[in-house]
Amino acid sequence: MLRRLGIRGKVLAALSVPVLVLFVLAGAVSLQAIDDVQTSRTVTQLLSALDRTRELTAAMQAERAATLAVVTAAPEERADASAELGRVRATTNDAIGAASREAAEIELGALTDRAVTGLRDQLTELDTLRRAVDSGDLTMRVAFTGYTTVVERVTDFPNVVANALDDRELAAIITSQTAVASLAEKYEQEQVFGGQVLEGSARSGPDLQLLAALFPATDIQQESAILTVNQLQLGIEVPGLVTGLQTYGNFRSLATSGQENYLSFIDPAQWTATSQAQIDLYDPVVAELTAAEEAQADEVAAAALRTAVLTISLTVLAVVVSIAVALTIARQIVNPLRRLTRAAGEVREELPRLVDQVAIPGQGPDLTLAHIPVTSRDEIGQLATAFNDVNSTTIQVAQEQAALRGSIAEMFVNVARRDQVLLNRQLSFIDALERSEEDPKTLADLFRLDHLATRMRRNAESLLVLAGIDTGRRLRETLPTSDVIRTASSEIEHYERVQLDLPVDPTMLGHTALPAAHLLAELLENATVFSDPGTPVQVSTGVDEHHVLVTVLDQGLGMTPEEILDANNKIRTTSAGDVLGAQRLGLFVVGRIANRLGAIVELAQGPSGTGTLATVRFPVSLFVDASSLPPTAPAHTAATLPPAQSPALPAAPSPEQIAAPPAAPAAPPAPAAAPEPAWAPVPAGVQDVAPGSLGSAENPAQEVDLNALTDGQTGLGLPRRRSRGADADAPAPSTRREHREQDDAAAAPSIPLAPRADALAGAAQVRAEDAWTPPVVEPAAPLPARRTPVEQPPAPAAELPSRAPASGL
């Protein structure tokens, strides 16, 4: 075991035996001191409990007097006496509860436990006595005797508890106070029973004998109380019996004879008043003894606390001094080794940061490791020198490897940049072909090629995002959220499975619209790939206090909680090293874009227990005025919505990209009027069509007769091209099924086919007369050049999404 200990531990182990012996001895003394402190606190609780028992004694004395009043009351006075007895009993019950709670907390040994148990038993007998009084079965003498027994037991309770105290001075004070309280109780007995006798309620022989027996018992208690208090030598005196004419002593002498004729000379009111004055003489004595109790308890508690503090302090000081000596010796050996360990830890922590810095193109390393000072020539000094050499070699090798990784990453960035440029040029060229193409089959193939190129561009931009490079594509004008989502759906393969439920449609700022569309495209791609081909992918929007919410819900098998946690960790990661070796990069791309936009992306299990729910929270700062929208929770399913609110999205460009449809059939232009363009002017700073293309300065567009080319509108408000009446054998537009059969027959790679013309319009079915046919183009009236608008108004839910606008990039 000693082999596993460090140098400091071995030094401490050498001193552990003497320190342990010292600690055990000091601990025993400290425990005794702590026990004394705890005992002193228990004594303080004891004094509080004794105060409660004295209050209980006073309450029971009042109940005894009220009970005797009820027993001896005349029938017409019994109701008032009973009411007074009920109030007194309520006070007694409160005092019993308080005394019981305080007594239960006293823990001074078995003796006090027996005293508390006896007190509870005596209080239980009080209930039996009360029931006998209420039933009217007791005489005045029996009721007085029963209550007096209970009151004397409660009064003597402090004296029993004092016998269990180790502090005999405090016990003597408590005993003296109990003696004085018992003396006052004796005078209370004389006052209550004597008053009943004098009022004539009880003049029988046994009653007079009981009264006469009370006086000697009181005199004995008087002498005992005086003797006990004088032994304390606290300067406290117990008053004696007041004598003289018209005093309680004189009345008491007459009552002592027990002769009924002498009793007639005593006024009951004077008896009560003079006896109460005699009882009041002992209240100051009880107060002085209570103060003496508290002073003695505080002095004992303070002494115990001082002893405990001193003992524990000496114990801690001895242990600390022993450990300090050992640590001082060990420090001379440990400190140099600690510097070596700290330097190794710095290398371990800084090397990943170095790799991340060099891996970013254009960013060089700024890592330097502090040189470890060599202060000696011993073995530790030689180890420090060798470690410095290791650090230098490690930094050099890490820089070379990081530079190699950075070069490779930059190479991929360059390739992705070139692919992006070529794809943008390819998309522009395809746009030009789409504008001039009239054959429906060729136009459908161009749409398919356009869609594939758009997806390839997204993949190239994903590489740029992972490399930390901006894609460079931006919109200068704002874009509705619906168009952002449609742009995202047009960049995935299975676009037709996407269904929209957009309760809110705030307008997003132009410079953040395309990155947001890229983020949503990655989520839609995952949703369509990892779910059944026949199930829809539902997209919904919502607004809360600080975010605009977009949710993507698929109906696949979903993921386990561990897989969801791993996916969310991929989204939150920002380290370039985490991406290395990953086969699927979509979630990393989502995380990088979300980090740039300040958005929050979370994956969770679908509401129905199947599928995956992706929630994107875009901050309101990305929108023009999202704060004016009411809070709306996104709908996670579109099954309960009307069909118009959850359409399937096709991915081919909308017909507006072929020819801008007029709001109504335009009238033929007047011969003398100058031709005016049928399109809106291009805003400043937005790129026009490529040079040499249709509509450019070299090849200007000519005004055409749109009425000659269109035949009204479809049910969705789109222009219907006029069929060629002269060419009856013109080929009909091929359907998506025919394209799929031809591709399957040729064993070509799986490429999504362009939808039919009716699918481009978003309709489920098209009548034969609404079928799309190539337009008839007059040689003198070519089609006007199409200009891609910077910002398009949000299309209805049934319209097709278009690829992200190319202008303003």
C-alpha positions in Angstrom: 0.0 0.0 0.0 2.9 2.3 0.7 4.0 2.1 -2.9 0.8 3.8 -4.0 1.3 6.7 -1.6 2.9 9.9 -2.7 5.9 11.5 -1.1 3.8 13.7 1.1 1.6 10.7 2.1 4.7 8.7 3.1 6.0 11.5 5.3 2.6 11.9 6.9 2.4 8.1 7.4 5.6 8.2 9.4 4.1 10.7 11.8 0.6 9.2 11.8 1.1 6.9 14.8 2.1 9.5 17.4 -0.4 12.0 16.0 -3.1 9.4 16.1 -2.5 8.6 19.8 -2.5 12.3 20.6 -5.7 12.7 18.7 -7.5 9.9 20.5 -6.6 11.2 23.9 -7.6 14.8 23.0 -10.7 13.5 21.4 -11.8 11.7 24.5 -11.4 14.9 26.5 -13.2 16.9 23.9 -16.1 14.5 23.8 -16.5 14.9 27.6 -16.4 18.6 27.3 -19.0 18.5 24.5 -21.1 16.2 26.6 -20.9 18.8 29.5 -22.1 21.5 27.1 -24.9 19.4 25.9 -25.9 18.7 29.5 -25.9 22.4 30.3 -28.2 23.0 27.4 -30.5 20.2 28.6 -30.5 21.9 32.1 -31.6 25.1 30.4 -34.5 23.2 28.7 -35.2 21.7 32.2 -35.7 25.1 33.7 -38.0 26.1 30.9 -40.0 22.9 31.6 -40.2 23.6 35.3 -41.6 27.1 34.5 -44.3 25.3 32.5 -45.1 23.0 35.5 -45.4 26.0 37.8 -47.9 27.5 35.4 -49.7 24.2 35.3 -49.8 24.2 39.2 -51.5 27.7 39.2 -54.0 26.6 36.5 -54.9 23.4 38.5 -55.3 25.4 41.7 -57.8 27.7 39.9 -59.6 24.6 38.6 -59.8 23.2 42.1 -61.4 26.3 43.4 -63.8 26.5 40.5 -64.7 22.8 40.9 -65.5 23.3 44.6 -67.7 26.3 43.7 -69.7 24.1 41.3 -70.0 21.2 43.8 -71.3 23.6 46.6 -73.3 26.0 44.4 -77.0 26.3 44.8 -79.1 25.1 41.9 -79.8 28.6 40.6 -76.1 29.4 40.6 -74.8 26.1 39.2 -75.1 27.2 35.5 -72.8 30.2 36.0 -70.4 28.2 38.1 -70.3 25.5 35.5 -69.5 28.0 32.7 -66.7 29.4 34.8 -65.4 25.9 35.4 -65.3 25.2 31.6 -63.2 28.3 31.0 -60.8 27.4 33.7 -60.5 23.8 32.4 -59.6 25.1 29.0 -56.8 27.1 30.5 -55.6 24.0 32.4 -55.6 21.9 29.2 -53.4 24.5 27.5 -51.0 24.4 30.4 -51.0 20.6 30.4 -50.1 20.6 26.7 -47.2 23.1 27.1 -45.8 21.3 30.2 -46.0 17.9 28.4 -44.1 19.1 25.4 -41.4 20.6 27.5 -41.1 17.6 29.8 -40.8 15.2 26.8 -37.5 17.0 25.8 -35.8 16.4 29.1 -33.2 13.7 28.8 -31.2 13.4 32.1 -31.5 9.7 32.8 -33.9 7.1 34.0 -34.9 9.0 37.1 -36.3 11.9 35.1 -38.0 9.5 32.7 -39.8 7.9 35.7 -40.7 11.4 37.0 -42.2 12.4 33.6 -44.1 9.2 33.3 -45.5 9.6 36.8 -46.6 13.1 36.0 -48.4 12.0 32.9 -50.2 9.2 34.8 -51.3 11.8 37.4 -52.6 14.1 34.7 -54.5 11.1 33.2 -56.3 10.7 36.6 -57.4 14.3 36.3 -59.7 13.3 33.4 -61.3 10.6 35.7 -61.8 13.2 38.4 -63.4 15.7 36.0 -65.9 13.1 34.8 -66.9 12.3 38.4 -67.4 16.0 39.1 -69.5 16.5 36.0 -71.7 13.5 37.0 -72.4 15.0 40.4 -71.2 11.9 42.3 -68.5 13.7 44.4 -68.9 15.7 47.6 -67.0 18.8 48.3 -64.5 17.0 50.6 -63.8 14.2 48.1 -63.4 16.6 45.2 -61.0 18.8 47.3 -58.9 15.7 48.3 -58.7 14.5 44.7 -57.6 17.8 43.2 -55.1 18.4 46.0 -53.4 15.1 45.3 -52.9 16.0 41.7 -51.7 19.5 42.5 -49.2 18.3 45.1 -47.8 15.8 42.6 -47.3 18.5 39.9 -45.8 20.9 42.5 -43.3 18.3 43.7 -42.2 17.4 40.1 -39.2 19.9 40.0 -37.9 18.4 43.3 -37.9 14.9 41.7 -36.1 16.1 38.6 -33.5 18.0 40.7 -32.3 14.7 42.2 -31.1 13.6 38.7 -28.8 16.7 38.2 -25.0 16.4 38.5 -24.8 20.1 39.5 -25.8 19.9 43.2 -25.8 23.7 43.7 -28.5 24.0 41.0 -30.3 21.0 42.4 -30.4 22.7 45.9 -31.8 25.9 44.4 -34.5 23.9 42.6 -35.3 22.0 45.8 -35.6 25.2 47.8 -37.9 26.7 45.2 -40.1 23.6 45.3 -40.3 23.9 49.1 -41.5 27.5 48.8 -44.0 26.6 46.1 -45.3 23.7 48.3 -45.7 26.1 51.2 -47.8 28.4 49.0 -49.9 25.4 47.9 -50.6 24.6 51.6 -51.9 28.1 52.2 -53.9 27.7 48.9 -55.5 24.6 50.4 -56.4 26.4 53.6 -57.9 29.3 51.6 -60.1 27.2 49.4 -61.4 24.6 51.9 -61.6 27.0 54.7 -63.6 29.4 52.6 -66.1 26.7 51.8 -66.4 25.8 55.5 -66.9 29.4 56.5 -69.6 29.9 53.9 -71.5 27.0 55.5 -71.3 24.7 52.5 -69.5 22.1 54.6 -69.9 22.1 58.4 -69.9 18.4 59.1 -67.6 16.8 61.5 -65.3 15.3 58.9 -65.1 18.6 57.1 -64.0 20.4 60.3 -61.5 17.7 61.1 -60.0 18.0 57.6 -59.7 21.8 58.0 -58.1 21.4 61.4 -55.6 18.9 59.9 -54.5 21.3 57.2 -53.0 23.8 59.7 -50.3 21.6 61.2 -49.2 20.4 57.8 -48.8 23.9 56.7 -46.7 24.8 59.7 -44.3 21.8 59.1 -43.9 22.9 55.4 -43.2 26.5 56.7 -40.3 25.3 58.8 -38.9 23.1 56.0 -39.0 25.9 53.5 -37.2 28.3 55.8 -34.5 25.8 56.6 -34.0 24.8 53.0 -33.7 28.4 51.7 -31.4 29.4 54.5 -28.9 26.6 53.6 -28.4 28.2 50.2 -26.9 31.3 51.9 -28.2 33.5 49.1 -29.6 36.2 51.4 -33.2 35.1 50.6 -35.7 34.9 53.5 -39.0 33.1 53.7 -41.7 35.2 55.3 -43.5 33.6 58.3 -47.2 33.7 59.3 -48.6 37.2 59.7 -50.1 37.6 63.1 -52.1 40.3 64.8 -55.7 41.5 65.0 -57.7 41.1 61.8 -54.9 39.1 60.2 -54.8 35.7 58.6 -52.9 34.4 61.7 -55.7 35.5 64.0 -58.4 33.9 61.8 -56.3 30.8 61.4 -56.0 30.5 65.2 -59.8 30.6 65.6 -60.3 28.0 62.8 -57.7 25.7 64.3 -59.9 24.9 67.3 -62.4 23.2 65.0 -65.3 24.6 67.0 -68.2 25.7 64.9 -69.1 28.5 67.3 -65.6 30.0 66.8 -66.0 29.9 63.1 -68.9 32.2 63.2 -66.6 35.0 64.3 -64.7 34.8 61.0 -66.0 36.6 57.9 -65.5 34.5 54.7 -64.5 37.5 52.7 -61.8 38.5 55.3 -60.6 34.9 55.4 -60.1 34.9 51.6 -58.5 38.3 51.5 -56.0 37.8 54.4 -55.1 34.3 53.2 -54.4 35.6 49.7 -52.2 38.3 51.2 -50.3 35.6 53.0 -49.9 33.6 49.7 -48.7 36.7 47.9 -45.7 37.0 50.3 -44.1 34.0 48.7 -44.2 35.2 45.1 -41.1 37.4 45.4 -39.2 34.5 47.1 -40.1 32.2 44.2 -39.0 34.9 41.7 -35.6 35.3 43.4 -35.0 31.6 43.5 -35.9 31.4 39.8 -33.4 34.1 39.0 -30.8 32.2 41.1 -31.6 29.0 39.1 -31.1 30.7 35.7 -27.8 32.4 36.9 -26.4 29.1 38.1 -27.4 27.3 34.9 -25.9 30.1 32.7 -22.7 29.9 34.7 -22.4 26.2 34.4 -23.2 26.4 30.6 -20.5 29.1 30.1 -17.9 27.1 32.1 -18.7 24.0 30.1 -18.5 25.9 26.8 -15.2 27.4 27.8 -13.8 24.1 28.7 -15.0 22.5 25.5 -13.5 25.3 23.3 -10.2 25.2 25.1 -9.9 21.4 24.9 -10.8 21.3 21.3 -8.5 24.2 20.4 -5.6 22.5 22.1 -6.4 19.3 20.4 -6.6 20.9 17.0 -3.5 22.9 17.6 -1.5 19.8 18.5 -2.7 18.0 15.4 -2.1 21.0 13.2 1.4 21.6 14.4 2.3 17.9 13.8 0.9 18.0 10.3 2.5 21.4 9.6 5.9 20.0 10.5 5.3 17.0 8.2 4.1 19.2 5.4 7.1 21.5 5.6 9.4 18.6 5.2 7.4 17.1 2.3 7.0 20.5 0.6 10.7 20.6 -0.2 10.3 17.4 -2.2 6.8 17.8 -3.6 6.9 21.3 -5.0 9.4 20.5 -7.8 7.3 17.5 -8.7 4.2 19.5 -8.6 5.6 21.9 -11.2 6.3 19.0 -13.5 2.8 17.7 -13.0 1.3 21.1 -13.7 3.4 21.5 -16.9 2.2 18.1 -18.1 -1.4 19.0 -17.5 -0.9 22.3 -19.4 0.4 20.3 -22.4 -2.5 17.9 -22.2 -5.0 20.8 -22.1 -3.4 23.0 -24.7 -2.6 20.5 -27.5 -6.3 20.1 -28.6 -6.7 23.9 -28.8 -3.5 24.0 -30.8 -4.9 21.5 -33.3 -8.2 23.4 -33.5 -6.4 26.7 -34.2 -4.1 25.3 -36.9 -7.0 23.3 -38.5 -8.8 26.6 -39.3 -7.5 28.0 -42.6 -5.7 31.3 -42.2 -5.3 31.0 -38.4 -1.9 30.2 -36.9 -1.1 28.8 -33.5 -0.7 31.1 -30.5 0.3 28.4 -28.0 3.4 28.7 -25.8 4.3 26.6 -22.8 6.1 28.1 -19.9 9.6 26.8 -19.3 10.0 24.8 -16.1 12.6 26.4 -13.9 15.4 24.0 -12.8 16.5 25.0 -9.3 18.7 22.0 -8.4 21.0 19.5 -9.8 19.5 16.5 -8.1 17.3 13.8 -9.6 14.3 16.2 -9.6 16.3 18.9 -11.5 17.4 16.4 -14.1 13.8 15.3 -14.5 12.7 18.9 -15.1 15.3 19.4 -17.8 14.2 16.3 -19.6 10.6 17.4 -19.3 11.4 20.7 -20.9 12.9 18.9 -23.9 9.8 16.7 -24.1 7.5 19.7 -24.2 9.5 21.4 -27.0 9.4 18.2 -29.1 5.7 17.7 -28.4 4.8 21.3 -29.5 6.9 20.9 -32.6 5.3 17.6 -33.6 1.8 18.9 -32.8 2.3 22.0 -34.9 3.5 19.9 -37.9 0.5 17.5 -37.6 -1.9 20.4 -37.1 -0.5 22.2 -40.1 -1.0 19.1 -42.2 -4.6 18.8 -41.1 -5.2 22.4 -41.7 -3.8 22.1 -45.2 -6.1 19.2 -46.0 -9.1 21.0 -44.6 -8.2 24.1 -46.7 -7.9 21.9 -49.7 -11.4 20.6 -49.2 -12.7 24.1 -48.6 -11.2 25.2 -51.9 -12.8 22.2 -53.7 -16.1 23.0 -52.1 -15.7 26.7 -53.1 -15.1 25.7 -56.7 -18.0 23.2 -56.7 -20.2 26.0 -55.3 -19.1 28.4 -58.1 -19.6 25.8 -60.8 -23.0 24.7 -59.4 -24.1 28.3 -59.3 -23.1 28.8 -62.9 -24.8 25.5 -63.8 -28.0 26.6 -62.1 -27.9 29.9 -64.0 -27.4 28.0 -67.2 -30.3 25.6 -66.4 -32.4 28.7 -65.7 -31.7 30.1 -69.1 -32.5 26.7 -70.7 -35.8 26.5 -68.8 -36.8 30.0 -70.0 -36.3 29.1 -73.6 -37.4 25.4 -73.6 -40.9 24.6 -74.8 -40.9 20.8 -75.0 -42.6 19.5 -71.8 -40.4 16.4 -71.6 -37.2 18.3 -72.0 -38.5 20.9 -69.5 -39.3 18.2 -67.0 -35.7 16.8 -67.4 -34.4 20.3 -66.9 -36.4 20.6 -63.7 -34.9 17.3 -62.5 -31.4 18.5 -63.3 -32.1 21.8 -61.6 -33.2 19.9 -58.5 -30.1 17.7 -58.4 -27.8 20.7 -58.9 -29.5 22.5 -56.0 -28.9 19.5 -53.7 -25.3 19.3 -54.9 -24.9 23.0 -54.0 -26.3 22.4 -50.5 -23.7 19.6 -50.0 -20.9 21.8 -51.1 -22.1 24.6 -48.8 -22.3 22.0 -45.9 -18.6 21.4 -46.3 -18.0 25.1 -46.1 -20.1 25.3 -42.9 -18.1 22.5 -41.3 -14.9 24.3 -42.2 -16.1 27.5 -40.6 -16.3 29.4 -43.8 -19.2 31.6 -44.8 -21.1 30.3 -47.9 -21.3 33.7 -49.4 -24.9 33.5 -50.5 -27.1 36.2 -49.1 -30.4 37.9 -49.9 -30.7 41.6 -49.6 -34.5 41.7 -49.3 -36.6 40.1 -46.6 -38.3 36.7 -47.1 -41.4 35.2 -45.5 -40.8 32.2 -43.3 -43.1 30.1 -45.6 -40.7 30.8 -48.5 -37.7 29.9 -46.3 -39.3 26.5 -45.6 -40.3 26.0 -49.2 -36.7 26.8 -50.2 -35.5 24.2 -47.7 -37.9 21.6 -49.1 -36.7 22.2 -52.6 -33.2 21.2 -51.6 -34.0 17.7 -50.5 -34.8 14.5 -52.5 -38.2 13.6 -51.3 -39.7 17.0 -51.3 -43.2 15.7 -52.2 -43.6 14.2 -48.8 -43.3 17.5 -46.9 -46.6 18.9 -45.6 -47.0 22.4 -44.2 -49.1 23.8 -41.4 -48.0 27.4 -41.0 -50.3 29.3 -38.5 -47.8 32.2 -38.5 -45.6 33.5 -41.3 -43.2 36.2 -40.0 -40.8 37.9 -42.4 -37.2 36.9 -42.0 -34.3 39.2 -42.6 -32.6 38.6 -46.0 -29.1 37.9 -44.7 -30.3 35.1 -42.5 -33.0 33.5 -44.7 -30.7 31.3 -46.8 -28.7 29.9 -43.7 -32.0 29.2 -42.0 -33.2 27.4 -45.2 -30.0 25.4 -45.2 -30.6 24.4 -41.5 -34.2 23.4 -42.2 -33.1 21.4 -45.3 -30.8 19.3 -43.3 -33.5 18.5 -40.8 -36.0 17.7 -43.6 -33.5 15.5 -45.3 -33.0 13.5 -42.1 -36.8 13.3 -41.6 -37.5 12.0 -45.1 -34.6 9.6 -45.2 -35.2 7.9 -41.8 -38.9 7.4 -42.2 -41.1 5.2 -44.3 -41.4 6.4 -48.0 -45.2 6.6 -47.9 -45.4 8.7 -44.7 -45.6 12.5 -44.7 -43.1 14.9 -42.9 -45.1 17.6 -41.2 -43.7 21.1 -40.8 -45.4 23.7 -38.5 -44.6 27.1 -37.2 -45.3 28.9 -33.9 -44.3 31.9 -31.9 -43.5 32.3 -28.2 -42.2 35.3 -26.2 -38.6 35.2 -27.5 -38.6 32.8 -30.5 -40.2 31.8 -33.7 -40.7 28.1 -33.7 -40.4 25.7 -36.6 -41.1 22.0 -35.9 -40.4 19.0 -38.2 -42.2 15.8 -37.4 -41.7 12.5 -39.2 -43.5 9.2 -38.7 -40.5 6.9 -38.6 -39.4 4.4 -36.0 -37.8 7.2 -33.9 -34.8 7.0 -31.7 -34.0 5.7 -28.3 -33.4 8.2 -25.5 -29.7 7.5 -25.7 -29.7 8.2 -29.5 -31.7 11.4 -29.0 -29.1 12.5 -26.3 -26.2 11.7 -28.7 -27.9 13.6 -31.6 -28.5 16.7 -29.4 -24.9 16.6 -28.3 -23.8 16.5 -32.0 -25.9 19.6 -32.6 -24.4 21.4 -29.6 -20.8 20.5 -30.3 -18.5 23.2 -31.7 -15.2 21.4 -31.7 -13.7 20.6 -35.1 -12.3 17.3 -33.8 -15.7 15.9 -33.1 -16.5 16.0 -36.8 -13.5 14.0 -37.8 -14.4 10.4 -38.7 -18.2 11.0 -38.6 -20.2 9.3 -41.4 -23.2 11.6 -41.1 -22.5 15.3 -41.0 -26.0 16.7 -41.2 -26.4 17.3 -37.4 -23.0 18.9 -37.2 -24.0 21.2 -40.0 -27.3 22.0 -38.2 -25.3 22.8 -35.0 -22.9 25.1 -36.8 -25.6 27.1 -38.6 -27.7 27.3 -35.4 -24.7 28.6 -33.5 -24.3 31.4 -36.1 -27.9 32.3 -36.1 -28.3 32.1 -32.3 -31.0 29.5 -32.8 -31.8 26.5 -30.6 -32.3 23.1 -32.2 -33.6 20.1 -30.1 -34.6 16.6 -31.1 -37.2 14.7 -29.1 -39.5 11.7 -29.5 -42.7 12.3 -31.4 -45.9 13.2 -29.5 -47.5 9.8 -30.4 -44.4 7.8 -29.2 -43.1 7.2 -32.7 -41.1 9.3 -35.1 -38.8 12.2 -34.2 -39.8 15.8 -33.5 -37.2 18.4 -34.4 -37.8 21.9 -32.9 -36.0 25.0 -34.1 -36.3 28.2 -32.1 -35.2 31.2 -34.2 -34.7 34.3 -32.1 -37.0 37.2 -32.9 -34.0 39.3 -33.8 -33.8 37.4 -37.1 -37.2 38.7 -38.2 -38.6 42.0 -39.2 -41.4 42.3 -36.6 -42.1 38.9 -35.1 -43.0 40.5 -31.7 -46.4 41.7 -33.2 -47.5 38.1 -33.7 -49.6 36.5 -31.0 -48.0 33.5 -29.2 -48.9 30.4 -31.2 -47.8 26.8 -30.5 -46.7 24.8 -33.5 -49.0 21.9 -34.5 -47.1 18.6 -34.4 -49.4 16.8 -36.7 -51.4 17.9 -39.7 -53.8 15.0 -39.7 -56.7 17.0 -38.2 -56.2 20.0 -40.4 -58.1 20.7 -43.6 -56.3 19.5 -46.8 -55.5 23.1 -47.9 -53.5 23.6 -44.7 -51.2 20.6 -45.1 -50.3 20.3 -48.8 -47.6 18.1 -50.2 -44.8 20.2 -51.5 -43.3 19.5 -55.0 -39.7 20.5 -55.5 -39.7 21.8 -59.1 -39.6 25.5 -59.7 -43.0 27.3 -59.8 -44.4 28.3 -63.2 -43.5 31.9 -62.3 -39.9 30.9 -63.1 -41.0 30.1 -66.7 -43.2 33.2 -67.4 -44.5 35.7 -65.0 -48.3 35.2 -65.0 -50.5 38.3 -65.3 -53.1 39.0 -62.8 -55.7 39.1 -65.6 -55.5 38.6 -69.4 -53.7 41.6 -70.8 -55.3 43.5 -73.7 -53.4 43.7 -77.0 -51.1 46.7 -77.1 -52.1 49.7 -79.2 -50.1 50.0 -82.4 -48.9 53.5 -81.8 -48.1 53.0 -78.1 -44.5 52.3 -77.1 -44.1 48.8 -75.7 -43.8 48.6 -72.0 -42.2 45.7 -70.1 -44.6 43.2 -68.5 -42.3 42.7 -65.5 -41.2 44.8 -62.5 -37.9 46.7 -62.7 -34.9 45.0 -61.1 -33.9 46.7 -57.8 -30.5 48.4 -57.7 -27.6 46.1 -56.8 -29.4 42.9 -57.9 -27.8 40.9 -60.8 -29.7 40.9 -64.0 -29.7 38.0 -66.5 -26.4 36.8 -67.9 -24.9 38.6 -70.9 -26.1 37.0 -74.2 -29.1 35.4 -72.6 -32.7 36.1 -73.6 -33.6 39.4 -72.2 -30.1 40.8 -72.0 -28.8 43.9 -73.7 -27.4 41.9 -76.5 -30.6 39.9 -77.0 -33.4 42.1 -75.8 -36.9 40.7 -75.1 -39.8 41.5 -77.3 -43.3 42.1 -76.2 -45.6 39.2 -76.9 -49.4 38.7 -77.1 -50.0 36.7 -73.9 -53.7 36.2 -74.9 -52.5 34.4 -78.0 -50.3 32.1 -75.8 -52.7 31.4 -72.9 -56.2 29.9 -72.7 -57.6 31.3 -69.5 -56.5 30.1 -66.1 -56.6 26.8 -64.1 -58.6 26.3 -61.0 -55.6 27.4 -58.9 -55.3 30.8 -60.8 -52.3 29.8 -62.9 -52.3 30.6 -66.7 -53.1 27.7 -69.0 -51.1 27.5 -72.1 -53.0 27.3 -75.4 -52.7 24.0 -77.3 -51.4 24.0 -80.8 -54.4 23.6 -83.0 -52.4 23.1 -86.2 -50.2 20.3 -84.8 -52.6 17.6 -83.6 -49.8 15.1 -83.4 -47.8 17.1 -81.0 -46.5 14.8 -78.2 -48.5 15.0 -75.0 -46.6 15.9 -71.9 -45.1 12.8 -70.4 -46.2 11.7 -66.9 -44.1 11.0 -63.9 -45.0 7.3 -64.1 -43.8 7.2 -67.7 -40.5 8.8 -66.7 -40.1 6.3 -63.8 -40.8 3.3 -66.2 -38.2 4.6 -68.7 -35.6 5.1 -66.0 -36.2 1.6 -64.6 -36.0 0.1 -68.0 -32.6 1.8 -68.7 -31.3 0.8 -65.2 -30.3 4.4 -64.7 -29.4 5.7 -61.2 -32.4 6.6 -59.0 -33.1 10.3 -59.7 -36.3 12.0 -58.6 -38.5 12.7 -61.7 -40.1 16.0 -62.3 -43.8 16.1 -61.4 -46.5 16.4 -64.0 -47.7 19.8 -65.0 -50.7 19.4 -62.7 -48.4 18.6 -59.9 -46.4 21.7 -60.6 -49.6 23.6 -60.0 -50.2 21.7 -56.7 -53.5 20.0 -57.8 -54.3 16.4 -57.1 -55.8 15.7 -60.5 -56.1 17.6 -63.8 -58.9 17.4 -66.3 -58.0 16.5 -69.9 -58.8 20.0 -71.1 -56.5 21.4 -68.4 -53.4 19.4 -69.5 -50.3 21.4 -70.1 -49.0 21.6 -73.7 -46.1 23.6 -75.2 -47.1 27.2 -76.1 -47.1 28.5 -79.7 -44.3 31.1 -80.1 -44.6 33.5 -82.9 -41.3 34.4 -84.5 -41.9 38.1 -84.2 -43.0 37.9 -80.6 -40.5 36.0 -78.4 -41.2 35.4 -74.7 -40.2 38.1 -72.4 -37.0 37.5 -70.4 -37.6 36.2 -66.8 -36.1 38.2 -64.0 -35.8 36.4 -60.7 -37.3 38.6 -58.1 -35.3 39.5 -55.0 -38.3 38.9 -52.8 -41.5 37.0 -53.6 -44.7 37.2 -51.6 -45.5 34.1 -49.6 -47.2 31.7 -52.0 -50.3 29.8 -50.9 -49.9 26.4 -49.1 -50.6 24.6 -52.3 -48.0 26.3 -54.5 -44.7 24.8 -55.4 -41.5 25.9 -53.6 -38.9 27.5 -55.8 -35.2 27.3 -55.4 -33.7 30.0 -53.4 -33.5 33.3 -55.4 -30.3 33.6 -57.2 -30.3 37.4 -57.3 -28.6 39.3 -54.6 -26.2 36.5 -53.9 
